[in-house]
Amino acid sequence: MPKRVDHDERRRELAAALVRCAGVHGLHATGFREVAREAGVSVNLVQYYFPTKAELLRGGLLHLRATIATRLPAPGEGPPAAQVRAIMHELLPTDEVSADLYRLHAAYAALAFTDPRLADQPHTAGPDQIQPTLAALLKEANPDADPALAATSLLALGTGLSAYLAAGHLTMDAATRVLDDQLDRVLEAG
């Protein structure tokens, strides 16, 4: 009896291989051959699941975003203000794993600027996936603030701090102080 293949699991394995490979060699240097080698499969198998380079990149991006999402605190863990703080601190690249995830996510963002096939993919919806959660928590934590505006401003600050951290322009201590200062201002009761 032939072995049954879990096609969804195989797609996840290949997408994970793309993320691992791109994390080492860069997104620009990762294609079908590199993913096949990393996964220990044939190029034809990779192309069976991801017929085009655009689909392969999209699969990697979805896997990357799912990986990042698993690092965020689960909803409902603590008071709203504490949840906002936890989410924002987790978005900063504070360790080797989160720094690698940030760099790869930033590479996707850069590619989306020039590749129309990626521009409408999940990267552009990234902040929109976290923004409503933050806005709802901020509305509970500080009813006097504009929650959508505050959430967007915190996400923009987090993105900038992450870039400065990854480039070595800020220390973790300095970035944390900046973030905490802004969180204190946003969460302060009116």
GUTORZA-708823 format. One record per residue: residue number from 1; residue in one letter; y, x, z of N, C-alpha, C in turn. Coordinates in Angstrom, 1 decimal, padded with zeros to 4 digits. Layout:
LUMNU    k  r     n.y     n.x     n.z    ca.y    ca.x    ca.z     c.y     c.x     c.z
LUMNU  NUM  a       Y       X       Z       Y       X       Z       Y       X       Z
...
END
This chain:
LUMNU    k  r     n.y     n.x     n.z    ca.y    ca.x    ca.z     c.y     c.x     c.z
LUMNU    1  m  -001.2   000.9   000.0   000.0   000.0   000.0   001.2   000.9   000.0
LUMNU    2  p   002.2   000.7  -000.9   003.4   001.5  -001.0   004.2   001.3   000.3
LUMNU    3  k   004.9   002.4   000.6   005.8   002.4   001.8   007.0   001.5   001.4
LUMNU    4  r   007.4   000.6   002.4   008.6  -000.2   002.2   009.8   000.6   002.5
LUMNU    5  v   010.8   000.5   001.6   012.1   001.2   001.8   013.1   000.3   002.3
LUMNU    6  d   013.8   000.7   003.4   014.9  -000.1   003.9   016.2   000.4   003.1
LUMNU    7  h   016.6  -000.4   002.1   017.7   000.1   001.2   019.0   000.2   001.9
LUMNU    8  d   019.3  -000.6   002.9   020.5  -000.5   003.7   020.5   000.8   004.5
LUMNU    9  e   019.4   001.1   005.1   019.2   002.3   005.8   019.4   003.5   004.9
LUMNU   10  r   018.8   003.5   003.8   018.9   004.6   002.8   020.3   004.8   002.4
LUMNU   11  r   021.1   003.7   002.1   022.5   003.9   001.8   023.3   004.5   003.0
LUMNU   12  r   023.0   004.1   004.2   023.6   004.7   005.3   023.3   006.2   005.5
LUMNU   13  e   022.0   006.5   005.2   021.7   008.0   005.3   022.4   008.8   004.2
LUMNU   14  l   022.5   008.2   003.0   023.2   009.0   002.0   024.7   009.1   002.3
LUMNU   15  a   025.3   008.0   002.8   026.7   008.0   003.1   027.0   009.0   004.3
LUMNU   16  a   026.0   009.1   005.2   026.2   010.0   006.3   026.1   011.4   005.8
LUMNU   17  a   025.2   011.6   004.8   025.1   013.0   004.2   026.4   013.3   003.5
LUMNU   18  l   027.0   012.4   002.8   028.3   012.7   002.2   029.4   013.1   003.3
LUMNU   19  v   029.4   012.3   004.4   030.4   012.6   005.4   030.1   014.0   006.0
LUMNU   20  r   028.9   014.4   006.3   028.5   015.7   006.8   028.9   016.8   005.8
LUMNU   21  c   028.6   016.6   004.6   028.9   017.6   003.5   030.4   017.7   003.3
LUMNU   22  a   031.1   016.6   003.2   032.6   016.7   003.1   033.3   017.3   004.3
LUMNU   23  g   032.7   017.1   005.4   033.2   017.7   006.7   033.2   019.2   006.6
LUMNU   24  v   032.2   019.7   005.9   032.0   021.2   005.9   032.8   021.8   004.6
LUMNU   25  h   032.6   021.1   003.5   033.1   021.7   002.2   034.3   021.0   001.7
LUMNU   26  g   034.7   019.9   002.3   035.9   019.2   001.8   035.4   018.0   000.9
LUMNU   27  l   036.2   017.0   000.9   035.9   015.8   000.0   035.9   016.1  -001.4
LUMNU   28  h   036.9   017.0  -001.8   037.0   017.4  -003.2   035.8   018.1  -003.8
LUMNU   29  a   035.1   018.8  -002.9   033.9   019.6  -003.3   032.6   018.9  -003.1
LUMNU   30  t   032.6   017.7  -002.8   031.4   016.9  -002.5   031.1   015.9  -003.6
LUMNU   31  g   030.0   016.0  -004.2   029.6   015.1  -005.2   028.1   014.8  -005.1
LUMNU   32  f   027.5   014.2  -006.2   026.1   013.8  -006.1   025.2   014.9  -005.7
LUMNU   33  r   025.3   016.1  -006.3   024.4   017.2  -006.1   024.5   017.6  -004.6
LUMNU   34  e   025.7   017.7  -004.1   025.8   018.2  -002.7   025.3   017.1  -001.7
LUMNU   35  v   025.5   015.9  -002.0   024.9   014.8  -001.1   023.4   014.8  -001.2
LUMNU   36  a   022.9   015.0  -002.4   021.4   015.0  -002.6   020.8   016.2  -001.8
LUMNU   37  r   021.4   017.3  -001.9   020.9   018.5  -001.2   021.0   018.3   000.3
LUMNU   38  e   022.1   017.8   000.8   022.3   017.5   002.2   021.3   016.5   002.7
LUMNU   39  a   021.0   015.5   001.9   020.0   014.4   002.4   018.6   014.8   002.1
LUMNU   40  g   018.4   015.9   001.3   017.0   016.3   001.0   016.3   015.3   000.0
LUMNU   41  v   017.1   014.8  -000.9   016.6   013.8  -001.9   017.1   014.3  -003.3
LUMNU   42  s   016.6   013.6  -004.3   017.0   013.9  -005.7   018.4   013.3  -006.0
LUMNU   43  v   019.1   013.9  -007.0   020.4   013.4  -007.5   020.2   012.0  -008.0
LUMNU   44  n   019.0   011.8  -008.7   018.8   010.4  -009.2   018.7   009.4  -008.1
LUMNU   45  l   018.2   009.7  -007.0   018.1   008.8  -005.9   019.5   008.4  -005.4
LUMNU   46  v   020.3   009.4  -005.3   021.7   009.2  -004.8   022.4   008.3  -005.8
LUMNU   47  q   022.2   008.5  -007.1   022.8   007.7  -008.2   022.3   006.3  -008.2
LUMNU   48  y   021.0   006.2  -007.8   020.4   004.8  -007.8   021.2   003.9  -006.8
LUMNU   49  y   021.5   004.5  -005.6   022.2   003.8  -004.6   023.8   003.7  -004.8
LUMNU   50  f   024.3   004.8  -005.4   025.7   004.9  -005.7   025.9   005.3  -007.1
LUMNU   51  p   025.9   004.4  -008.0   025.9   004.7  -009.5   027.1   005.6  -009.9
LUMNU   52  t   028.3   005.4  -009.3   029.4   006.2  -009.7   030.0   007.0  -008.5
LUMNU   53  k   030.8   008.0  -008.9   031.4   008.8  -007.8   032.3   007.9  -006.9
LUMNU   54  a   033.0   006.9  -007.5   033.9   006.0  -006.7   033.0   005.3  -005.7
LUMNU   55  e   031.9   004.8  -006.1   031.0   004.0  -005.2   030.5   005.0  -004.1
LUMNU   56  l   030.2   006.2  -004.4   029.7   007.2  -003.5   030.8   007.5  -002.4
LUMNU   57  l   032.0   007.7  -002.9   033.1   007.9  -002.0   033.4   006.7  -001.1
LUMNU   58  r   033.3   005.5  -001.7   033.5   004.3  -000.9   032.4   004.2   000.2
LUMNU   59  g   031.2   004.5  -000.2   030.1   004.4   000.8   030.4   005.4   002.0
LUMNU   60  g   030.9   006.6   001.6   031.2   007.6   002.6   032.3   007.1   003.5
LUMNU   61  l   033.3   006.5   002.9   034.5   006.0   003.7   034.1   004.9   004.6
LUMNU   62  l   033.2   004.0   004.2   032.7   002.9   005.0   032.0   003.5   006.2
LUMNU   63  h   031.1   004.5   005.9   030.4   005.1   007.0   031.3   005.8   008.0
LUMNU   64  l   032.3   006.5   007.5   033.3   007.2   008.3   034.0   006.3   009.2
LUMNU   65  r   034.5   005.1   008.6   035.2   004.2   009.4   034.3   003.5   010.5
LUMNU   66  a   033.1   003.3   010.2   032.1   002.8   011.2   031.9   003.8   012.3
LUMNU   67  t   031.8   005.0   012.0   031.7   006.1   013.0   032.9   006.1   013.9
LUMNU   68  i   034.0   006.0   013.3   035.3   006.0   014.1   035.3   004.8   015.0
LUMNU   69  a   034.9   003.7   014.5   034.9   002.4   015.3   034.0   002.5   016.5
LUMNU   70  t   032.9   003.2   016.4   032.0   003.3   017.5   032.6   004.1   018.7
LUMNU   71  r   033.6   004.9   018.4   034.2   005.8   019.4   035.3   005.0   020.2
LUMNU   72  l   035.8   003.9   019.6   036.8   003.1   020.3   036.2   002.3   021.4
LUMNU   73  p   037.0   002.1   022.5   036.5   001.3   023.6   036.1  -000.1   023.1
LUMNU   74  a   035.1  -000.7   023.8   034.7  -002.1   023.5   035.8  -003.0   024.0
LUMNU   75  p   036.1  -004.1   023.3   037.1  -005.1   023.7   036.7  -005.7   025.1
LUMNU   76  g   037.7  -005.9   025.9   037.5  -006.5   027.2   037.2  -005.6   028.3
LUMNU   77  e   037.2  -004.3   028.1   036.9  -003.3   029.2   038.2  -003.0   029.9
LUMNU   78  g   038.5  -003.8   030.9   039.7  -003.5   031.7   040.9  -004.4   031.4
LUMNU   79  p   042.0  -004.2   032.1   043.2  -004.9   031.8   043.8  -004.6   030.5
LUMNU   80  p   044.5  -005.5   029.9   045.0  -005.2   028.5   045.8  -003.9   028.4
LUMNU   81  a   046.6  -003.5   029.3   047.4  -002.3   029.2   046.5  -001.1   029.2
LUMNU   82  a   045.4  -001.1   030.0   044.5   000.0   030.1   043.7   000.1   028.7
LUMNU   83  q   043.4  -001.1   028.1   042.7  -001.1   026.9   043.6  -000.5   025.8
LUMNU   84  v   044.9  -000.8   025.8   045.8  -000.2   024.8   045.8   001.3   024.9
LUMNU   85  r   045.9   001.7   026.2   046.0   003.2   026.4   044.7   003.8   025.9
LUMNU   86  a   043.6   003.2   026.2   042.3   003.8   025.9   042.1   003.9   024.3
LUMNU   87  i   042.5   002.9   023.7   042.4   002.9   022.2   043.3   004.0   021.6
LUMNU   88  m   044.5   004.0   022.1   045.5   005.0   021.5   045.0   006.4   021.8
LUMNU   89  h   044.5   006.7   023.0   044.1   008.0   023.3   042.8   008.4   022.5
LUMNU   90  e   042.0   007.4   022.2   040.7   007.7   021.5   041.1   008.0   020.0
LUMNU   91  l   042.2   007.5   019.5   042.5   007.7   018.1   043.0   009.2   017.9
LUMNU   92  l   043.4   009.8   019.0   043.9   011.2   018.8   042.7   012.1   018.6
LUMNU   93  p   042.7   013.2   017.8   041.6   014.1   017.6   041.6   015.1   018.8
LUMNU   94  t   040.9   014.7   019.8   040.9   015.5   021.1   039.8   016.5   021.2
LUMNU   95  d   038.7   016.3   020.4   037.6   017.2   020.5   037.1   017.6   019.1
LUMNU   96  e   036.1   018.4   019.0   035.7   018.9   017.6   035.2   017.7   016.8
LUMNU   97  v   034.5   016.8   017.3   034.0   015.7   016.5   035.1   014.8   016.0
LUMNU   98  s   036.0   014.4   016.9   037.1   013.5   016.5   038.1   014.3   015.6
LUMNU   99  a   038.2   015.6   015.7   039.1   016.3   014.8   038.5   016.4   013.4
LUMNU  100  d   037.2   016.5   013.3   036.5   016.5   012.0   036.6   015.1   011.4
LUMNU  101  l   036.4   014.1   012.2   036.6   012.7   011.7   038.0   012.5   011.2
LUMNU  102  y   039.0   012.9   012.0   040.4   012.8   011.5   040.7   013.5   010.2
LUMNU  103  r   040.2   014.7   010.1   040.5   015.5   008.9   039.9   014.8   007.7
LUMNU  104  l   038.7   014.3   007.8   038.0   013.7   006.7   038.7   012.4   006.3
LUMNU  105  h   039.1   011.6   007.4   039.9   010.4   007.1   041.2   010.7   006.4
LUMNU  106  a   041.9   011.8   006.8   043.1   012.2   006.2   042.9   012.6   004.8
LUMNU  107  a   041.7   013.2   004.5   041.4   013.6   003.1   041.2   012.4   002.2
LUMNU  108  y   040.6   011.4   002.8   040.5   010.1   002.1   041.9   009.5   001.8
LUMNU  109  a   042.7   009.6   002.8   044.1   009.0   002.7   044.8   009.7   001.5
LUMNU  110  a   044.7   011.0   001.5   045.4   011.8   000.5   044.8   011.5  -000.9
LUMNU  111  l   043.5   011.3  -001.0   042.9   010.9  -002.3   043.3   009.5  -002.7
LUMNU  112  a   043.5   008.7  -001.8   043.9   007.3  -002.1   045.3   007.2  -002.7
LUMNU  113  f   046.1   008.2  -002.4   047.5   008.3  -003.0   047.4   008.4  -004.6
LUMNU  114  t   046.4   009.1  -005.0   046.3   009.4  -006.5   045.1   008.7  -007.2
LUMNU  115  d   044.2   008.1  -006.5   043.1   007.5  -007.1   043.1   006.0  -006.9
LUMNU  116  p   043.4   005.3  -007.9   043.6   003.8  -007.8   042.3   003.1  -007.3
LUMNU  117  r   041.1   003.7  -007.6   039.9   003.1  -007.2   039.7   003.2  -005.7
LUMNU  118  l   040.3   004.2  -005.0   040.2   004.3  -003.6   041.4   003.6  -002.9
LUMNU  119  a   042.5   003.5  -003.6   043.7   002.9  -003.0   043.6   001.5  -002.4
LUMNU  120  d   042.7   000.7  -003.0   042.5  -000.6  -002.5   041.2  -000.7  -001.6
LUMNU  121  q   040.7   000.4  -001.2   039.5   000.4  -000.4   039.9   000.4   001.1
LUMNU  122  p   038.9   000.4   002.0   039.1   000.2   003.4   040.1   001.2   004.1
LUMNU  123  h   040.4   002.3   003.4   041.3   003.2   004.1   042.7   002.5   004.3
LUMNU  124  t   043.1   001.8   003.2   044.4   001.2   003.3   044.4   000.1   004.3
LUMNU  125  a   043.2  -000.5   004.6   043.1  -001.6   005.6   042.9  -001.0   007.0
LUMNU  126  g   042.8   000.3   007.1   042.5   000.9   008.4   043.3   000.5   009.6
LUMNU  127  p   044.6   000.7   009.5   045.5   000.3   010.6   045.5  -001.2   010.8
LUMNU  128  d   045.3  -002.0   009.7   045.2  -003.4   009.8   044.0  -003.9   010.6
LUMNU  129  q   043.0  -003.1   010.7   041.8  -003.5   011.4   042.1  -003.3   012.9
LUMNU  130  i   042.9  -002.3   013.3   043.2  -002.0   014.7   044.5  -002.8   015.2
LUMNU  131  q   045.4  -002.9   014.3   046.7  -003.5   014.6   046.6  -004.9   015.3
LUMNU  132  p   045.8  -005.8   014.7   045.7  -007.1   015.4   045.2  -007.1   016.8
LUMNU  133  t   044.2  -006.2   017.0   043.6  -006.0   018.3   044.7  -005.5   019.3
LUMNU  134  l   045.4  -004.4   018.9   046.5  -003.9   019.7   047.5  -004.9   020.0
LUMNU  135  a   047.9  -005.7   019.0   049.0  -006.7   019.1   048.6  -007.7   020.1
LUMNU  136  a   047.3  -008.2   020.1   046.9  -009.2   021.0   046.9  -008.6   022.5
LUMNU  137  l   046.4  -007.4   022.6   046.4  -006.8   023.9   047.9  -006.6   024.4
LUMNU  138  l   048.7  -006.1   023.5   050.1  -005.9   023.9   050.8  -007.2   024.3
LUMNU  139  k   050.5  -008.3   023.7   051.1  -009.6   024.0   050.7  -010.0   025.4
LUMNU  140  e   049.5  -009.7   025.8   049.0  -010.0   027.2   049.7  -009.0   028.2
LUMNU  141  a   049.8  -007.8   027.8   050.3  -006.7   028.7   051.8  -006.8   028.9
LUMNU  142  n   052.5  -007.2   027.9   054.0  -007.3   028.0   054.5  -008.4   027.1
LUMNU  143  p   054.5  -009.7   027.7   054.9  -010.8   026.9   056.3  -010.7   026.3
LUMNU  144  d   057.2  -009.9   026.9   058.6  -009.8   026.5   058.7  -008.9   025.2
LUMNU  145  a   057.7  -008.1   024.9   057.8  -007.2   023.7   057.3  -008.0   022.4
LUMNU  146  d   057.7  -007.5   021.3   057.3  -008.0   020.0   055.9  -007.3   019.8
LUMNU  147  p   054.8  -007.9   020.0   053.5  -007.3   019.9   053.1  -006.6   018.6
LUMNU  148  a   053.5  -007.3   017.5   053.1  -006.8   016.2   053.9  -005.5   015.9
LUMNU  149  l   055.2  -005.5   016.2   056.1  -004.4   016.0   055.6  -003.2   016.9
LUMNU  150  a   055.3  -003.5   018.2   054.9  -002.5   019.1   053.5  -001.8   018.6
LUMNU  151  a   052.6  -002.7   018.2   051.3  -002.2   017.7   051.5  -001.3   016.5
LUMNU  152  t   052.3  -001.7   015.6   052.6  -000.9   014.4   053.2   000.4   014.7
LUMNU  153  s   054.2   000.4   015.6   054.8   001.6   016.0   053.9   002.6   016.8
LUMNU  154  l   053.0   002.0   017.6   052.1   002.9   018.3   051.1   003.5   017.3
LUMNU  155  l   050.6   002.8   016.3   049.7   003.3   015.3   050.4   004.4   014.5
LUMNU  156  a   051.6   004.2   014.1   052.4   005.2   013.4   052.6   006.5   014.2
LUMNU  157  l   052.9   006.3   015.5   053.0   007.5   016.3   051.7   008.2   016.5
LUMNU  158  g   050.6   007.4   016.6   049.3   008.1   016.7   048.9   008.8   015.5
LUMNU  159  t   049.2   008.3   014.3   048.9   009.0   013.1   049.7   010.3   013.0
LUMNU  160  g   051.0   010.2   013.3   051.8   011.4   013.3   051.3   012.5   014.3
LUMNU  161  l   051.0   012.0   015.5   050.5   013.0   016.5   049.2   013.6   016.1
LUMNU  162  s   048.4   012.8   015.5   047.1   013.3   015.0   047.3   014.4   014.0
LUMNU  163  a   048.2   014.2   013.0   048.4   015.1   012.0   049.0   016.4   012.6
LUMNU  164  y   049.9   016.3   013.6   050.5   017.5   014.2   049.4   018.2   015.0
LUMNU  165  l   048.5   017.5   015.7   047.4   018.2   016.4   046.5   018.9   015.5
LUMNU  166  a   046.1   018.2   014.4   045.1   018.8   013.5   045.7   020.1   012.8
LUMNU  167  a   047.0   020.1   012.6   047.7   021.2   011.9   048.0   022.3   012.9
LUMNU  168  g   047.8   022.0   014.2   048.2   023.0   015.2   049.6   023.1   015.6
LUMNU  169  h   050.4   022.1   015.2   051.8   022.1   015.6   052.1   021.6   017.0
LUMNU  170  l   051.2   020.9   017.6   051.3   020.4   018.9   050.0   020.8   019.7
LUMNU  171  t   050.2   021.0   021.0   049.0   021.1   021.8   048.5   019.7   022.3
LUMNU  172  m   047.3   019.7   022.7   046.8   018.4   023.2   047.6   017.9   024.4
LUMNU  173  d   048.1   018.8   025.3   048.9   018.3   026.4   050.2   017.8   025.9
LUMNU  174  a   050.8   018.4   025.0   052.1   017.9   024.5   051.9   016.5   023.8
LUMNU  175  a   050.9   016.4   022.9   050.7   015.2   022.2   050.4   014.0   023.2
LUMNU  176  t   049.6   014.3   024.2   049.3   013.3   025.2   050.5   012.9   026.0
LUMNU  177  r   051.4   013.8   026.3   052.7   013.5   027.0   053.5   012.6   026.1
LUMNU  178  v   053.6   012.9   024.9   054.4   012.1   023.9   053.9   010.7   023.9
LUMNU  179  l   052.5   010.6   023.7   051.9   009.3   023.6   052.1   008.5   024.9
LUMNU  180  d   051.8   009.1   026.0   051.9   008.4   027.3   053.4   007.9   027.5
LUMNU  181  d   054.4   008.7   027.1   055.8   008.3   027.3   056.0   007.1   026.5
LUMNU  182  q   055.6   007.0   025.3   055.8   005.8   024.4   055.0   004.6   025.0
LUMNU  183  l   053.8   004.9   025.4   053.0   003.8   026.0   053.7   003.2   027.2
LUMNU  184  d   054.2   004.1   028.0   054.9   003.6   029.2   056.1   002.7   028.8
LUMNU  185  r   056.8   003.1   027.8   058.0   002.3   027.3   057.5   000.9   026.8
LUMNU  186  v   056.5   000.9   026.0   056.0  -000.3   025.3   055.4  -001.2   026.4
LUMNU  187  l   054.6  -000.7   027.3   053.9  -001.5   028.3   054.7  -001.9   029.5
LUMNU  188  e   055.9  -001.3   029.6   056.8  -001.7   030.8   057.2  -003.1   030.7
LUMNU  189  a   057.0  -003.8   031.8   057.3  -005.3   031.8   058.8  -005.4   031.7
LUMNU  190  g   059.2  -006.4   030.8   060.6  -006.6   030.5   061.4  -007.0   031.7
END
